[in-house]
Amino acid sequence: MPIPGTTKLERLKENVAAAEVELTAEDLALLRRELDATPVQGDRYRPEHAKRVVE
C-alpha cells in the first residue's frame, strides 16, 4: 500500500514495519486517556471545504 509523501526507502521500511506493532489493552487505554484529555481546537474543515462534506 503506498504511503503518500514517502520518498525515502528507509522511511517506507519503517512505515511498513509499523503494521506489525501490536498494542495491548493497557496501551490502548493509555492512548484513550490521553486523547480524552486533549482538547480539540478549530474546525475539522475550512469553511469552503465544509460545504462539500456530506455527513
HELIX and SHEET records of a PDB file:
HELIX    1   1 LEU A    9  ALA A   17  1                                   9    
HELIX    2   2 ALA A   18  GLU A   20  5                                   3    
HELIX    3   3 ALA A   25  ASP A   36  1                                  12    
HELIX    4   4 PRO A   47  ALA A   50  1                                   4    
END                                                                             
